Amino acid sequence: MEMISLKARLLEVVASTYAEERKMIEQLSAAERAEKGTFNHWSAKDVVAHISGWKHQAALTLEAAARSERRSGIDSVDTYNARIFEEQHIRRWSDVTLNHSALKMQRF
């Protein structure tokens, strides 16, 4: 049996998760896409933007680790979540999904 490297396995998991996320996004109805969220009741778009924001943070952390550097973390998860919401909830679906797709292209 061939040994699969940890990196290769992690990349498989990332690709599989991305495919599932894309499938979920594509299955949303027009009404679900048009829904306006609030900080206490996020829309589907808000959730996708939120996931993308955290993936971006993870990518930055992995890039720093690849350079043997330590990246300063998020001081407060709640504060970061609020910031993502405020920055992203006014964006259009096309912009949010473009950002989501761009994160898939990042190499670790």
C-alpha positions as CSV (number, residue, x, y, z in Angstrom):
1,M,0.0,0.0,0.0
2,E,1.3,3.4,-1.0
3,M,1.8,5.9,1.8
4,I,0.2,9.3,1.1
5,S,1.9,12.3,2.6
6,L,0.1,14.4,5.1
7,K,0.2,17.4,2.8
8,A,-1.3,15.4,-0.1
9,R,-4.0,14.1,2.2
10,L,-4.8,17.6,3.5
11,L,-5.0,18.9,0.0
12,E,-7.4,16.1,-0.9
13,V,-9.6,17.1,2.1
14,V,-9.5,20.8,1.1
15,A,-10.4,19.9,-2.5
16,S,-13.3,17.7,-1.4
17,T,-14.6,20.3,1.1
18,Y,-14.4,23.0,-1.6
19,A,-16.4,20.8,-4.0
20,E,-19.1,20.3,-1.4
21,E,-19.2,24.0,-0.7
22,R,-19.6,24.8,-4.4
23,K,-22.4,22.2,-4.7
24,M,-24.2,23.8,-1.8
25,I,-23.8,27.3,-3.3
26,E,-25.1,26.1,-6.7
27,Q,-28.2,24.5,-5.1
28,L,-29.3,27.7,-3.4
29,S,-32.5,29.2,-4.8
30,A,-32.8,32.7,-6.1
31,A,-34.7,33.7,-2.9
32,E,-31.9,32.2,-0.7
33,R,-29.3,34.2,-2.7
34,A,-31.3,37.4,-2.4
35,E,-31.9,37.1,1.3
36,K,-30.5,39.9,3.4
37,G,-28.9,38.9,6.6
38,T,-28.3,40.6,9.9
39,F,-25.5,40.0,12.3
40,N,-27.8,37.9,14.4
41,H,-29.3,36.0,11.4
42,W,-26.8,35.5,8.7
43,S,-27.9,34.9,5.1
44,A,-26.3,32.2,3.0
45,K,-24.1,34.8,1.4
46,D,-22.9,36.0,4.8
47,V,-22.0,32.4,5.7
48,V,-20.0,31.9,2.5
49,A,-18.2,35.2,3.1
50,H,-17.5,34.2,6.7
51,I,-16.0,30.8,5.7
52,S,-13.9,32.6,3.0
53,G,-12.6,35.1,5.6
54,W,-11.5,32.3,7.9
55,K,-10.0,30.3,5.0
56,H,-8.0,33.4,4.1
57,Q,-6.7,33.6,7.7
58,A,-5.8,29.9,7.6
59,A,-3.9,30.5,4.3
60,L,-1.9,33.3,5.8
61,T,-1.0,31.2,8.8
62,L,0.1,28.3,6.6
63,E,2.1,30.6,4.4
64,A,3.9,32.0,7.5
65,A,4.5,28.4,8.8
66,A,6.0,27.5,5.4
67,R,8.5,30.3,6.0
68,S,9.1,29.0,9.5
69,E,7.5,32.2,10.8
70,R,4.9,32.6,13.5
71,R,1.9,34.8,12.6
72,S,0.1,36.8,15.2
73,G,-3.3,35.3,15.6
74,I,-6.8,36.8,15.9
75,D,-7.2,38.6,19.2
76,S,-10.9,37.9,19.5
77,V,-12.9,35.4,17.4
78,D,-16.1,37.4,18.0
79,T,-14.5,40.7,17.0
80,Y,-13.1,39.1,13.8
81,N,-16.4,37.5,13.0
82,A,-18.1,40.9,13.4
83,R,-15.5,42.5,11.2
84,I,-16.0,39.9,8.5
85,F,-19.7,40.5,8.6
86,E,-19.5,44.2,8.4
87,E,-17.0,44.2,5.6
88,Q,-18.7,41.5,3.6
89,H,-22.5,41.6,4.0
90,I,-23.0,44.5,1.6
91,R,-21.0,42.7,-1.2
92,R,-22.8,41.1,-4.1
93,W,-23.1,37.4,-4.5
94,S,-20.8,37.4,-7.5
95,D,-18.1,39.1,-5.5
96,V,-18.5,36.8,-2.5
97,T,-18.4,33.7,-4.7
98,L,-15.5,35.0,-6.7
99,N,-13.5,35.5,-3.5
100,H,-14.5,32.0,-2.4
101,S,-13.3,30.6,-5.7
102,A,-10.0,32.6,-5.5
103,L,-9.2,31.0,-2.2
104,K,-9.2,27.6,-3.8
105,M,-6.5,28.7,-6.1
106,Q,-4.1,29.6,-3.3
107,R,-1.2,27.1,-3.0
108,F,0.2,25.9,0.3
